[in-house]
């Protein structure tokens, strides 16, 4: 059990870790900004095929991140022999249970918000219908006024639908970024305390990981059509999450006990929550929303459809392979 209290070895290269911090910061920012910039500037829209492929690849990355990068370490950490008897023998599937609870909680939150928004729409529709029945087919000046009222009711109804749809999408993007945030800080911490060949391998894997996960984040942010400042804040949040984890790792590298109870529980719980959120978001919100039930996507010819789906598989496969190191 002495390994449960061992600290980091002495061959720690702090300049290399600082360089890795800034490299990953820039890589994350570029990956997140590409789809947002392409969405906002018409002269980049001829790259739509490339962006669709990148979106599909990023979707595969998100799904594989949840299944391969989050769930296994969560289950491993929360069933470690360095933890009390409850975690190792009484219930050693706690990581999977927390991920399940996180996924179902996100579903509950989505259902609750949908019910509220649907009631808003139904109420607005009822007011619009009532105004139409009361107006009948009037003539004269008073009829013109009532028609204006009716037109305003219809306009308000359509506006409510658009607002509700936009609100729901924005909420889902925020939930998605929350899941990514936990995960990003954890992997940054792991890089910040690693040394030697482990550091070099993990660094190369994270550069790739952050770019394409950032692409998925940027695509969802651009689809939600946030305001300029909100978009900038969300880009900065994602770009800074892993560097923040790295900086924490650099600060505690010489005293960090990877297998202490506090470390195992913290990393295990956060990984499990992130895994549940990313699996739900990747399968339901990204894969289903953008591809499986997207009528515009399904109206394309067969070759483009299955080519894009192939990029989903490619992203998932690449990220699954990277799971051997990150």
N, C-alpha and C positions, 0 to 999 in steps of 0.2 A: 504493500500500500504506500510505500515511500514515494512512488512515482506520482501519487496524487498531490504531493506537495512540492514537487520539483519546480524550479524556476528556469527562466530562459538561459541558454548557454551564452558564453562570452563573445563569440565571434559575430558581433552585431555591427553591421555597416550602416551607420546613421545617414551619411550623405546619399547612399543608394536609395534608402527609404524615402528621403525627402524628394529626390528626383522622381521616384515612382509616384509619390503623392501628386506632384504637378502634372506628370504625364497622364495619369488617370483623370485628373480634373479636366484637362484639355480634351482628352478623348471622349469623356462623358458629355461634355458640352457640345462638341461637334456632332456626335450621334444624335443628341436630342434636338439640336437646332435644324438639322437638315430637312426633316419633313415639315417643320413649322415654316421655315423660309420658303420652301417649295410651294406650300399651300397659299402663302400670302402674296407671292409674286408671279403674275401670269406668265412671264417669259420663261419660267422654269417648268411650266406644265407639260412641255413636250417630254419631260422625264417621268411622266406618269407611270409608264410601264416599269421603270426602274424603281420608282417609289412603291408601287404595288408589290413588287418582288421583295423590297426591303421590309415593307409592312408584314408580309407573310413570313419572312425569315424571322423578324422580331417576335411575331406571335409564337412561332415554334420555340424560340429562345425562352420566352416567358413561361410557357408550359413546362418545358424541360427543366427550367430553373426550379420551379415548384416541386416537381416529382423527383429530380435527381440531386439538386443542390441543397434543397431545404429539408425535405422529409427524412432522408437517411441520417444526416447529422443530428437532427432533432431527436429522432428515436434513439440514436447511439448515445448522445449526451445525457438524455433523461433516463437511460437505463444503465449508466456507467457504474462499474464496481466501486467507484469513489463516492457514490451517493449512498444514503441510508437504505435499509432493507426494503422499505416500501417500493422504491424505484427499481431495485434490481430483481426482486422476487415477487412481491405482492402484485404489482401492476407495472410491467415493463413495456407497455404500449402507450404510455402517457403522451409521447410526442405525436403519434398518429391521432390520438383522441383530441388533443388540443388543435391540431390542424383541421380535423373534422368539425370541431366546434366553431373555429374561425370561419370556415367555408359556409356553414349553416347560418352563422350570425350575419354574414354579408348577404345571404339570400333573404333572411328575415328583414334586414334593413331595406333591401331593394323592394320587397313585397310591401312593406309598410309605406315607403315613399310612393310607390305606384298607386296604392289604395287612396292615399291622400290626394295625389295629383288627379286621379280619375274622378274623385268626388268634386274637385274644383272644376274640372271640365264639364261634368254632368250638370252641376249647378249653373254654370255659365250657359250651357246649351238650353237648359230649362228656361232661363230668363230670356234667351233669344227667341225660343219658340213661343213663349207667352206674349212677347212684344209683337211677334208676327201675327198671332191670332187676334190680338186687340186692334191691330192696325187695319185688318181686312183689306179693302181696296179703296181707300178714301180718295176723294177728289178735292181740289181747291187748295188754298194756302195751308189750311190745317193738315190736309193730307200730306203735303210736301214736308211739313215739320215732322209728322209721324214717320214718314219714310226715312227721314234723316235719323230719327231715333232708332228705327229698325236696322238701318245700315250700320249704325254705331254698335248695336248689340251684336250683329254678325261679326263685325270687325273685332269686337272685344272677345268673342268666342274663339275666333281663329288665333287671336293673339295669345289667349290662354293656353291653347293647345301647343303653340310654338314655344311658349315660355315653359310649360310643363315638360315638354320633350327635352328642351335645352337644359333645364334644371336637372333632370334625371341623368343626362349624359355627363354633366359637370360633376355631379355627385359620384358617379361611377369612376370617373377619372381620378378624383381625389382619393377614393378608396384604393384604387390601383396603386397610386403613388405612395400611399401609406404602407402597403404591403412591400413595395420595392424599397422603401426607406429603411425598415427594420433590417431587411436582408443586406442592403448596401453597407450599412454601418458595421454589421457583423463581419462581412467578408473583408472590409477595410481593416478592421481590428486584427483579423487573422493575418493579413499581409503585414501590418505594422509590427507584429511581434515575431514574424518568421525570419529565418536566417538561411544562409548558404544556398544550396540547390533548391530547397523548398521555396525560398523567397523568389528565386529567378523563375521557376516554373509557374508559381502562383501569380506573379506579376504579369507574365505573358498571357496567361489565361484570363486575367481580369481586364486587361486592355481590350481584348476581343469581347469579353462578356459585357463590359460597360458600354462599349460602342453600340452593340446591337440591342441590348436592353434599353439603352437610351433612345434608339430609333423607335422602339415600340412605345416608349413613354411619350416621345415627341409627337408621334402619329396620333395617339389618343388625345393629347392636349390640343392639337390642331383641329381634330374633328369636333371637339367640344366648343370651339370658337370662343375661348376666353378673351377678355380684354388684353390690351398690350402689356400693361403692367403686371397683371395676374399671370400671363404667359411667361414673362421674364422671371417672375418669382418662382414659378414651378420649374423652369429650366435650371435656375440657380440652385433650387433645393435638391433636385436630382444630381446635379453636377457636383455638389458639395458633400453629399451624404457619405460616399466612400472615402474621399479625402479626410473627412472628419473622423471616420473610423480608423484610418491610417494614422492620423495625428494622435489619437488616443493610444493606439498600439505603440507608437514611438515613445510616448510619454511613460508607459508602464512596462516597456519591454523587459527591463532588468529585474522587475519584481513580479511580473505576471505569472500566476500559477494556472496553467491551462486546465488542469484537472481538479482544481478546488471546487467545492460544492457550489459556491456562489457563481463561479464562472460557468460551470456546467449547466446550472439551472437557468441562468440568464440567457446564455446562448441557445440552450435547448428550447426554452419557451418562446423566445423571439423567432427562432428558425421555424418552429411549428406554426406560429401565428402567420408568419410570412408565407410559409408553404401553403397553408389553407387559402389565404387570400389570393396568391398568385395562381394556384390551380383553378379556383373558381373563376377568377377574372380571365385567365387565359382561355379556358375551355368555353365558358358561357358568354362572356362579354366580348372578347376579341375574336375567337374562332367562329362562334355562332353569329355574332352581330355583323362581322365584316365579310364572312364567307358563306357559311351554311345556309343562312336565311336572308342573305342580301340579294334581292331581286335583280339589282343592277349588275352585280357580279355574275349571277347565274344566267343572265341573258347573253353573256359572251359566248364565243365559239368554244368548242370542247378543248382545243389545244391550249388556248390561253388560260382556261379555267384550271386544267390539270397541271399546267406549268406552274401557276401560282401556288396551287396546293402542294406541288413538289417542293417549293421553297419553304413552306411550313415544316414539312418533313426534314428538309435539309437543316433548317435552323435548330429543330429539336435534336437531330442526330449530332450536329456539331456541339451543341451545348451539353448533350449527354456524354460525349467523349471528353469534353473539358472537365466533366464531373470527376474524372480520375485524379485531377490535381487541385481543382478549386471547390 
